[in-house]
Amino acid sequence: MNSTFWTWVFRVKAVWNCTVSVVFLFADDAIREWLGAPKADPAYRAMFLALAFTFGLGYWRVSQDLSDNRDIVRGGVIGQCSVFAVVAWEVWGAGRLPAAFLVTGLVDLLFAELFVAFLVRTAKPRVGVG
């Protein structure tokens, strides 16, 4: 996998985060009503979506320079795995969300796996370790 592939991975995730954040900011209540899910607390929803949008900006930054900003990628892995865990719990454990919400969680999980692959495959060898 070359740098063009990784650039597009981060660009696609950046656009996904920013687009989905804006869509849910304005249409979350309607989407939840359509899916038969309870409405979210507006303040917590806005805070979460602001963070998701900000992460999207970070992923775009990574796409501009793959050798720098690796901490953004590490944070993204943690954040995306956390989002998947919460969504999975809310669907399968607590039963508060319909299974359709797993789509966004699975997208995050997929990108978390890609981000880990990026970190592993593009790691610089350590010199003088041991």
NORKAMO-V656253 format. One line per field, one symbol per residue. ss: DSSP state (a for helix, b for strand, c for the rest). burial: # if it has 24 or more other C-alpha atoms within 12 Angstrom, else .. A space follows every 10 residues. Layout:
ss = ???
burial = ???
This chain:
ss = ccaaaaaaaa aaaaaaaaaa aaaaaaaaaa aaaaaccccc caaaaaaaaa aaaaaaaaaa aaaaccccca aaaaaaaaaa aaaaaaaaaa aaacccccaa aaaaaaaaaa aaaaaaaaaa accccccccc
burial = .....##### ########## #..##..#.. .......... ........#. ########## ###..#...# .######.## #.##.###.. ......##.. #..##..##. ##.###.##. ..........
